[in-house]
Amino acid sequence: MDIKQLRFLVALDETRHFGQAAARCHVTQPTLSMRLRGLEDELGLHLVTRSQRFEGFTPEGERILAWARSLLAAQDGLYAEAASCRGQLVGSLRLGVVPLAGFNPMQLVTLFAERHPSLHFQLFALSSDQILERLNRNQLDLGISYLERLDQAHFASLPLGETRMGLLHDRRHFRFPGASVTWEALATLPLGMLSSGMHFRQSIDHALRSRGLNPAPKLETDAVHHLLQGVSAGLFCAVMPLDSGLGESADHLTLTPIDDASTLAPLGLILRLDAPRSVLGEACFAEAEAMLCAVDMPD
């Protein structure tokens, strides 16, 4: 057994496709399949369900996959720890961010990049549940998510503030007389919204229901860029984080504040506490905490 076989196994889990897993690992598909069969032979277990294509992992495969992730995380941690002992941070920091977060993750990325030029970054748009799941599986180093119901025994958190809401609209199609808009006025408009179940959407629904309002969305999607496309086309308006900068993304778009509008829970930077913990995540979490305490984050 060698570490490459474990990386092949994890790549197959993440891509759910033999060809894509092979391409990610820079090997041919026959090589990947052969090495995985070799791993199965060595362990005496059937790990992968195969036919003409990948069909999933056996129950035994799921258990071995969890160990593979832990071993790979330990190897990455070993290299990161050695670099840290040399006063460096190297590797890829994997950061999960909830859609329409009212905190710009590029603020953190910029600060980390300036301090650690050898550091690379991977950003993933994920739901709150997906972020916690991937932190638990060592698929993320840090998360930016809502702190509601966060298990403080297993996660450390650094509050990043509440997310205030505004109404993004195309001035060529929608105009509002005042400096802000009420929820009552908003409910009469065609609206594009994130899919039900996402925290930002839940906050919108709560604000509307608490006022006896129940508008039917013109469009629902789990992709933020679909909302931006619809707003730019004049099809609807959309509730967005007020400090997102989206109002400056095009000359004809405006982000108007909504009266008494913020998400149900504050955002926070989240780090897994259980071992094996990401060395990169731990170091960047500590730096973010120090920087946020010392100075305001840049715009």
C-alpha positions as CSV (number, residue, x, y, z in Angstrom):
1,M,0.0,0.0,0.0
2,D,1.2,3.5,-0.7
3,I,-0.3,7.0,-0.3
4,K,-1.1,7.3,-4.0
5,Q,-3.7,4.5,-3.7
6,L,-5.4,6.4,-0.9
7,R,-5.4,9.6,-3.0
8,F,-7.0,7.6,-5.9
9,L,-9.7,6.3,-3.5
10,V,-10.5,9.8,-2.2
11,A,-10.5,11.3,-5.7
12,L,-13.0,8.7,-6.8
13,D,-15.3,9.6,-3.9
14,E,-15.1,13.3,-4.8
15,T,-15.6,12.9,-8.5
16,R,-17.8,9.8,-8.5
17,H,-16.3,9.0,-11.9
18,F,-13.3,6.8,-12.8
19,G,-12.2,9.0,-15.7
20,Q,-12.5,12.3,-13.8
21,A,-10.7,10.8,-10.8
22,A,-7.9,9.6,-13.0
23,A,-7.5,13.0,-14.6
24,R,-7.4,14.7,-11.3
25,C,-4.6,12.3,-10.2
26,H,-2.8,12.7,-13.5
27,V,-2.9,9.0,-14.3
28,T,-4.7,7.0,-16.9
29,Q,-8.0,5.4,-16.0
30,P,-6.6,1.8,-16.4
31,T,-3.8,2.8,-14.0
32,L,-6.2,4.1,-11.4
33,S,-8.5,1.1,-11.7
34,M,-5.5,-1.3,-11.4
35,R,-4.1,0.5,-8.3
36,L,-7.5,0.4,-6.6
37,R,-7.9,-3.3,-7.3
38,G,-4.4,-3.8,-5.8
39,L,-5.6,-2.0,-2.7
40,E,-8.6,-4.2,-2.5
41,D,-6.5,-7.3,-2.9
42,E,-4.1,-6.2,-0.1
43,L,-6.9,-5.4,2.3
44,G,-8.9,-8.5,1.3
45,L,-12.0,-6.3,0.9
46,H,-14.3,-5.3,-1.9
47,L,-14.3,-1.4,-1.7
48,V,-15.9,-0.2,-5.0
49,T,-19.1,-1.2,-6.7
50,R,-18.4,-1.4,-10.4
51,S,-20.3,-2.1,-13.6
52,Q,-19.6,-0.1,-16.8
53,R,-19.2,2.9,-14.5
54,F,-18.7,3.9,-10.9
55,E,-21.8,3.0,-8.8
56,G,-20.6,3.8,-5.3
57,F,-18.6,2.3,-2.4
58,T,-19.5,-0.8,-0.5
59,P,-20.1,-0.4,3.3
60,E,-16.5,-1.7,3.8
61,G,-15.3,0.8,1.3
62,E,-17.0,3.7,3.1
63,R,-15.2,2.7,6.3
64,I,-11.8,2.4,4.6
65,L,-12.5,5.8,2.8
66,A,-12.8,7.5,6.2
67,W,-9.4,6.1,7.2
68,A,-7.9,7.2,3.9
69,R,-9.0,10.7,4.5
70,S,-7.6,10.8,8.0
71,L,-4.2,9.4,6.7
72,L,-4.1,11.9,3.9
73,A,-5.0,14.7,6.3
74,A,-2.2,13.6,8.6
75,Q,0.3,13.6,5.7
76,D,-0.8,17.1,4.6
77,G,-0.6,18.1,8.2
78,L,2.9,16.7,8.5
79,Y,4.2,18.8,5.6
80,A,2.4,21.9,6.8
81,E,3.7,21.4,10.3
82,A,7.3,21.1,9.0
83,A,6.8,24.3,7.0
84,S,5.3,26.0,10.0
85,C,8.4,25.1,12.0
86,R,10.4,26.9,9.3
87,G,8.2,29.9,9.8
88,Q,6.2,29.2,6.5
89,L,2.7,28.3,5.5
90,V,2.6,26.3,2.3
91,G,-0.1,24.2,0.5
92,S,-3.7,24.9,-0.3
93,L,-6.1,26.4,2.2
94,R,-9.6,25.0,1.5
95,L,-12.3,27.4,2.5
96,G,-16.0,26.7,2.4
97,V,-18.4,29.7,2.1
98,V,-22.2,29.8,2.4
99,P,-23.9,31.4,-0.6
100,L,-24.6,35.1,-0.2
101,A,-22.4,35.4,2.8
102,G,-22.4,39.0,4.1
103,F,-18.7,38.8,4.6
104,N,-16.3,38.9,1.6
105,P,-14.0,35.9,1.9
106,M,-11.4,37.8,-0.3
107,Q,-10.7,39.9,2.7
108,L,-9.2,36.9,4.5
109,V,-7.7,35.5,1.3
110,T,-5.9,38.8,0.6
111,L,-4.5,39.0,4.1
112,F,-3.3,35.4,4.2
113,A,-1.8,35.7,0.7
114,E,0.2,38.8,1.7
115,R,1.6,37.1,4.8
116,H,2.2,33.8,3.1
117,P,3.1,34.1,-0.6
118,S,3.5,30.3,-1.0
119,L,-0.1,29.6,0.2
120,H,-2.7,28.7,-2.4
121,F,-6.5,28.8,-2.0
122,Q,-9.5,26.8,-2.9
123,L,-13.0,28.3,-2.3
124,F,-16.2,26.2,-2.3
125,A,-19.8,27.5,-2.2
126,L,-21.6,25.2,0.1
127,S,-24.6,25.1,2.5
128,S,-24.0,25.3,6.2
129,D,-24.6,21.6,6.7
130,Q,-22.1,20.8,3.8
131,I,-19.5,23.0,5.4
132,L,-19.7,21.2,8.8
133,E,-19.7,17.8,7.1
134,R,-16.6,18.6,5.0
135,L,-14.8,20.1,8.0
136,N,-15.6,16.8,9.9
137,R,-14.2,14.8,7.0
138,N,-11.1,16.9,6.6
139,Q,-12.2,18.1,3.2
140,L,-12.1,21.7,4.3
141,D,-9.6,23.6,6.5
142,L,-12.0,26.5,7.4
143,G,-15.5,27.5,6.8
144,I,-17.5,30.8,6.7
145,S,-21.0,29.9,7.8
146,Y,-23.8,30.8,10.2
147,L,-23.2,30.1,13.9
148,E,-26.7,29.0,14.7
149,R,-26.7,25.7,16.5
150,L,-23.0,25.3,16.1
151,D,-21.6,22.5,18.3
152,Q,-19.0,24.4,20.4
153,A,-17.6,21.1,21.6
154,H,-16.4,20.2,18.2
155,F,-15.9,23.5,16.4
156,A,-14.1,26.8,17.3
157,S,-15.7,29.9,15.8
158,L,-14.8,33.5,15.3
159,P,-17.8,35.8,14.8
160,L,-17.7,37.9,11.6
161,G,-20.9,40.0,12.3
162,E,-24.5,40.0,11.1
163,T,-25.5,40.0,7.5
164,R,-27.7,42.9,6.6
165,M,-30.0,42.6,3.6
166,G,-30.7,44.8,0.6
167,L,-32.8,44.5,-2.6
168,L,-30.8,44.1,-5.8
169,H,-32.7,45.5,-8.8
170,D,-32.1,46.8,-12.3
171,R,-32.8,50.6,-12.4
172,R,-34.0,50.2,-16.0
173,H,-36.9,48.1,-14.9
174,F,-37.6,48.9,-11.2
175,R,-37.4,52.2,-9.3
176,F,-38.0,53.0,-5.6
177,P,-38.6,56.5,-4.4
178,G,-37.0,56.3,-0.9
179,A,-33.5,55.5,0.4
180,S,-34.8,52.1,1.6
181,V,-37.6,49.6,0.8
182,T,-40.0,47.9,3.2
183,W,-40.8,44.2,3.3
184,E,-44.4,45.1,2.4
185,A,-43.3,46.8,-0.8
186,L,-40.8,44.0,-1.6
187,A,-43.6,41.4,-1.3
188,T,-45.4,43.0,-4.3
189,L,-42.4,42.5,-6.6
190,P,-41.4,39.6,-8.8
191,L,-38.6,38.0,-6.7
192,G,-35.7,35.6,-7.4
193,M,-34.7,33.6,-4.4
194,L,-32.2,30.9,-3.3
195,S,-33.7,27.4,-2.9
196,S,-35.7,26.6,0.3
197,G,-33.6,25.2,3.1
198,M,-30.7,27.5,2.6
199,H,-30.1,29.8,5.6
200,F,-30.2,33.0,3.7
201,R,-33.5,32.0,2.2
202,Q,-34.8,30.9,5.6
203,S,-34.0,34.4,6.9
204,I,-36.0,36.0,4.1
205,D,-39.0,33.7,4.6
206,H,-38.9,34.4,8.4
207,A,-39.0,38.2,7.8
208,L,-41.9,37.9,5.4
209,R,-44.0,35.4,7.4
210,S,-43.5,37.5,10.6
211,R,-45.2,40.3,8.7
212,G,-48.0,38.1,7.3
213,L,-46.5,38.2,3.8
214,N,-46.1,35.1,1.6
215,P,-45.0,36.1,-2.0
216,A,-44.4,33.4,-4.6
217,P,-40.9,33.6,-6.0
218,K,-40.6,34.1,-9.8
219,L,-37.6,31.9,-9.7
220,E,-35.8,29.7,-7.2
221,T,-32.2,28.4,-7.6
222,D,-29.2,27.2,-5.6
223,A,-26.8,29.2,-7.8
224,V,-26.2,32.9,-7.0
225,H,-25.1,33.6,-10.6
226,H,-28.6,32.6,-11.8
227,L,-30.1,35.3,-9.6
228,L,-27.6,37.9,-10.9
229,Q,-28.5,36.9,-14.5
230,G,-32.2,37.3,-13.8
231,V,-31.8,40.6,-12.1
232,S,-29.7,41.9,-14.9
233,A,-32.3,40.8,-17.4
234,G,-35.0,42.7,-15.5
235,L,-37.0,39.5,-14.8
236,F,-37.1,40.0,-11.0
237,C,-35.4,41.6,-8.0
238,A,-33.4,39.6,-5.4
239,V,-32.6,40.0,-1.8
240,M,-28.8,40.1,-1.4
241,P,-26.3,40.9,1.4
242,L,-26.2,44.7,1.7
243,D,-22.3,44.8,2.0
244,S,-21.7,42.3,-0.8
245,G,-20.6,45.0,-3.4
246,L,-23.1,43.5,-5.9
247,G,-24.7,46.9,-6.4
248,E,-21.5,48.1,-8.1
249,S,-21.2,45.0,-10.3
250,A,-22.9,46.7,-13.2
251,D,-23.9,50.3,-14.0
252,H,-27.6,49.6,-14.1
253,L,-27.8,47.6,-10.9
254,T,-28.6,49.1,-7.5
255,L,-28.6,47.5,-4.0
256,T,-31.2,49.3,-1.9
257,P,-31.3,48.7,1.9
258,I,-34.3,46.8,3.3
259,D,-35.8,48.1,6.5
260,D,-35.1,46.0,9.6
261,A,-33.4,43.2,7.6
262,S,-30.6,40.9,8.7
263,T,-30.1,37.1,8.7
264,L,-31.3,35.0,11.6
265,A,-27.8,34.1,12.8
266,P,-24.4,35.8,12.6
267,L,-21.7,34.6,10.3
268,G,-18.5,33.2,11.7
269,L,-15.2,31.6,10.7
270,I,-15.2,28.0,11.8
271,L,-12.4,25.5,12.6
272,R,-12.8,21.9,13.4
273,L,-11.4,21.1,16.9
274,D,-11.2,17.3,16.7
275,A,-7.9,15.7,15.8
276,P,-6.5,15.3,13.2
277,R,-6.9,19.0,12.7
278,S,-5.7,21.0,9.7
279,V,-2.4,22.8,10.5
280,L,-3.2,25.4,7.8
281,G,-6.7,26.0,9.2
282,E,-5.4,26.3,12.7
283,A,-2.7,28.8,11.8
284,C,-4.9,30.9,9.6
285,F,-7.7,30.8,12.2
286,A,-5.3,32.2,14.8
287,E,-4.1,34.9,12.4
288,A,-7.6,35.9,11.5
289,E,-8.5,36.2,15.2
290,A,-5.4,38.3,15.9
291,M,-6.0,40.6,12.9
292,L,-9.8,41.0,13.6
293,C,-9.0,42.0,17.2
294,A,-6.2,44.4,16.2
295,V,-7.6,46.2,13.2
296,D,-10.8,46.4,11.1
297,M,-10.8,44.2,8.0
298,P,-10.2,46.1,4.8
299,D,-13.1,46.8,2.5
